[in-house]
Amino acid sequence: MTYFILARDGTSQIVLKRDSEDAAEKKARELKEMGWFDVEIREDNPCAGLAALTERSQTLQ
């Protein structure tokens, strides 16, 4: 199963992908420790993750 980690800091938003729940939880903890907020994990639903990301701000290219 694929897990997506969504997070924001003051100026950026990221979506990361991990193949296991343990790896996703570890990365989410690391992001929180680094100061990222609105950190959440979603299971195998990239469309929902990307929709949430684009609702909050513009996509950077």
N, C-alpha and C positions, 0 to 999 in steps of 0.2 A: 504494500500500500504506500502511497505517496502522501507526504505531509508538507503543507506550506506554512511558513512562518511569516507573518506580516508584522511590520514594526515601523515606528516613526521616530524621528528626532526633531529638533527644532526646524530644520529646513528640508529634510529628505524623508522618503518612504522607501522601504525595501520589501521584496517578496523573495524568500529563500525556500529552497526545496530540499527535503531530506527523505530518505527511503525508510526510516524506522521512527517509531514514536519516541524512543529513547534519545535518538540523535536530535530530533526536533525539540524535545524538551530541554536538552542540554544547550542547544543554540539559543533558545528563547531565554533561558537563565543568563547566558553570557551577554545577550543583547541588553537585558534589563540592568545587569551590572555595569555595562558600558554607558548607561544613561538613556537608552532608547525607551520609548513608552508606547502605549497602545499595542503592546506585543500580544499577538494571538496566534494560535495554531489551528489550522483547518485541515481536515482529512480529504485528500484526493478530490478536491473540487477547485481547480484553478480558476474557473470562470467566476465563482463567488469571490475568490480572493482578489482577482483583478478588478472586479466590479467595485469592491470596497475600496481598493486603492485609487481608482479613478474618480470615485465619488468625492474623495477628500481633497484631491489636488490635481494639477495637471501632470501628465506623464512627461518625464524628462527624456530626451533622446540624445 
